[in-house]
Amino acid sequence: MPQIINDYVLWIAPIFSFIVAQMLKYVIYAIQYKVLRKERLTGAGGMPSSHSSGVCTLITVMALSPQAGFNTPYFALALIFGLIVMYDAAGVRRASGLHAKVINMLKESIDEYEQERLGEEQNQPPTDDYQSTEKLPTKPLKEFVGHTPLEVLCGAVLGIIIGYLFV
């Protein structure tokens, strides 16, 4: 076990893979939307999935490493860990991004309604209608947190390729 932990490839390759995926995400976003957003260098979501890339590099390096291999518990742990990360990226985190989008739309509608109502109330006496006493957060929720299955797949392929290049 200590020899595997000290093997620099097991540490460097997944980190390198993650960084490459983040840089690709920045470039792909810039080409697709014709705008440079620094947030894409560090943000979650987008093409390709850097989480998938990193864990698939780890899985590949574990499978091909002379210290580990396909028939070891280390490879099994890496594989299970990777599958959980990719499922989470395309499932739970994607759903939370979609929820954030809907919540942001609802907040925008509420803000518009309250603005209209404020304009009307200046010339009318107060009523017993709904009045918001709590302020909603002004900053929109992040919508770019998860991945489509295609983004996860592309991240996985990138990670496998980088893993092969390191071993």
WONOR-V904642 format. One record per helix or strand of 2 or more residues. SS is the DSSP state (2 for helix, 1 for strand). FROM is the first residue (numbers start at 1). TO is the last residue. If there is no record, write none. Layout:
ss = <SS	SS>
from = <FROM	FROM>
to = <TO	TO>
//
This chain:
ss = <2	2	2	2	2	2	2>
from = <2	8	39	50	73	92	149>
to = <6	33	42	64	90	121	166>
//
